[in-house]
Amino acid sequence: MTSLSGYADLGARVLVVDDEASITDALCTALRYDGFDARDASSARAAREAIGAFEPDVMILDVMLPDTDGFTLARELRADGHDIPIIFLTARDETSDKLAGLSLGDDYVTKPFSLAEIVARVSNILKRTKGDDDHGALRFEDVVLNEETHEVRRNGDRIVLTRTEFALLALFLRNPRRVLSKHQIIDSVWANEPSVDPNVVETYVSYLRKKLGADRPQLIHTIRLVGYVLKEPEG
C-alpha cells in the first residue's frame, strides 16, 4: 500500500466498466486508496453516460458486457472522437483477442489479476499520456492544485494559499474520500515541527474552507471524533 504521499498521478479520474460488482468494487477501492478518483459503470450504455459526466482520464474496460462487447464500445468511442486511454480487462487470453484489444486500447490484462498490478498500469499509462500542462496537478471536483507552479484554482478562479494551507490541501487531494485523523494530518503537514497542538488542524481546516469558498459547496467534511475527509458535497 502507498503512504500518504502516494503516486505522482493522484487525483486522476478512472472509470471502471464491468458488470461484475465484486470486480468494480475491488478495483475502485484499490484505486481510491491510492488517491485516484474512481467511478464504475456496469454496461456500455452506463459507460457512455459516465464518460460525458465524469470525463475520465483512463478507462478500465471489460470485454464482455451485457449490452455489447468492450471492443465494439471502444470502436464507437474512437469514432466519436474520444481518445481516452483504455485498459481492457478480460478472461479471453487468445492471441487474436490480445491483438484486437491492443489495436484499440493501450493495455490488455487477463483475469485473474492483481489489484496492485492494475493500479500500477493505470499510473504508467497516465505518465505516458498526460500532457505537460497537467504535470504535477492534483484534482478533485472543481479544485486543481499544481505542485510545480504552486497554484490552486477552483472552477478556474485562482486561490492564494499559505505554505501550510497548500500542504494541507495537497494532502487531502492525495487522499480523496479517505478519512484522515488529526494526528495523521500533523505527521504529514507539520512533520518537521517537534510538538503541534491537535487543535491547530481544526484552525487550518477552517482557513482552507474559507479560501475555497464559504459560499460554495463544501468539499472538506468533519467526521466527528475521527477527523476530516475530502469528498463530494453533501445533499
N, C-alpha and C positions, 0 to 999 in steps of 0.2 A: 504494500500500500504506500501511497505517497504521503509526504509530510504536508504541512500547511502551505509550504512554498509551491509545491505542485509543478505541473508542466508549463512550458512557455506558451502553449496554445489554450490555456484555461479560459473559459468563458465562451468558446466557440460553440455553435449550435449544431447538434447532431440529431437527425431524425432516424429512428429505428423502425423499420417496416417488416412486420412478421405477424402471422395470425396465431402464433403460439404465445399466450400471455406469459408463460413461465420464462420464455426467452426474452421478450421485450422488457419484462420486469427486471430480470437479472442484468441485462445489458444497460438499461437506463440507470439502475442503481450504481453499477460499477463506473459508468461514465460521469454521473453526478458526483460520486465520491472523489473523482479526480478533477473535479471543477468544471466539467463540460455542462452545457445547458442541453439536456436530452429530453426528447419527447418521442412518443410512439404512435404508430398507426397500424391497424390490423388488416388493411386491404389496400388495393391500388387506388380506389376512389378516395379513401381516407387520406392516403399519402398525398394525392394531388391537392386536396383541401389544405393539408398541413403545410405543404410547400408554399402555398400562397400566403398563409397566415404567419408561418414560423420562419420562413426564408432560411433553411438550414445551410450550414457551411459544408456538411458532409451527410450523406445518406447511407445507412446500412440497410441493404435490401435483400429480403428473402426471395429466392427464385420462384418458389411455389406459394402463390397467394390464392385466396378463394375466388376472386373475380377475374383475375388474369395472371399471367406469369411475369416475373420480375424483368425478364429480358424485353418483353413487349412494352412494359411500363417505361423502361429505360429508353427504348427507341422512341416512344411517344414524347418523352420529356426532352430528348435531344432535338427532335423535330420541332418542338415548340420553342426551342431556343434556351432551354435550361442547361447550364453547364455544371451542375452540382457534381462534385466528386462522389462516386458510388463504390461502395464495398459490397459485393454480392456475398450472400450468406446462404449456403445450401448443403443438402445432403448428396447432391449429384456431383460425383467426382470423376466422371468420364472426361477424357482429354478434350473431346469435342465441346463439352459443356464449358470447360475452363477457357478454351479459346474463344468461345462465343461471349462469355462473360467479360474477359479481358479486352475484347474488341469494343465493348460497350461501356465498361466501367474502368475503375482504377485499381481494383484489387478483387481477389476471389478467395473466399475462405470456406472450407468444407466443415460440416458438423461431424462429430462433436468438436468443440473449440474451447480455447481458454479465454476467459474474460480479460485477463491481463494482455493476451495477445491482441484481442480486438481493440482495446484501448490504445495499445502501442501503435497499431496500424492506423488508427484514426489520427493520432498525433503525427505520425510520419507523413501521411497524406496532406495534412494541414501545413506542415513545414515545406512541402514541395509546391503546394498550390497557392499559399497565401501571398498576396501582393506586398510590396514594400511598405505601402501606406498603412497596412494593418499590423506591421511588425511591432511587437511589444504591447498590443492592445488587449485589454480585458473588457468584456461586455456583459451586461445583464439588463434586460428590458431596454429602456432608452438611455441607459448610462454607459458611457465609454471612457475608460481610463487608459492612457498611453504611458507606459512606464519609461519609454525612451525620451519622449518630449516633455514628460511631467505635466501633461494636460488632462483635464477632466471636462467632459461635456455631458449634458443631459438634454435630450431632444434637440441636439445641435447647439445649445447655449453653453458657453464656456463658464466653468465654475472654478473659482480660485480657492485652493485649499492650502493650509499649512502643511509642513512636512509630516507631522503626526497624523493629521486628518487624512492626508494622501495615503499613508501607510495603512491606516485603519480601513479605508475604503478598498484598497487593493487586497487586503486580507479577506474581506467579505466577498469580493468579486472572484477570488480564487476558490472560494468555498460556498457557492450558491446552494441554498436550501439546507445547509449543514449548520446545526446549532453549535455556536461557539461559546464556551464559558468565559467568564471574566479572566480567569487565570490563563486560559489558552490565548486570549487576546493580548494580555500583558506579556506573556512569554514571547509572542511574535512581534508586537509593535514596540514594546519597551524592553526588548531583550538585553540591551546594554546598560540598563539602569538597575542598580542593586536592590532598591526597595520602592515599590509603587503601590499606593493605596488602591484597592479594587474599585473604589468609588470614582476614580479618575476615568474609568472606562465609561461609566454612565454619563459623565460630563462630556466626553468627546463624542459619544454616540449622539448626544443631543446637538452638539455643534454641527455634526455631519448631517443630521436630518434637516436642520435649518438651511444649511447651504445647498442641499439637494432640492430644497423647495418645500417649505412648510405647507404651501397651498397645493402641492402636487401629491399624487398617490404615494404613500409611504412604502418603501422597499425594505427598510431595516426594522424588524419586528422584535419586540421584547418577549422572551419566553420566561414567564415568572419563575423565580427561584432557580433558573437554569442558566440563562444567558441571552444571546441575541442571534438572529438568523436573517440572512438576506433572502427574500423570497417575493413572489408576485404579490401585488396589492390585494388586501382582503376586501371582500364584498363586491 
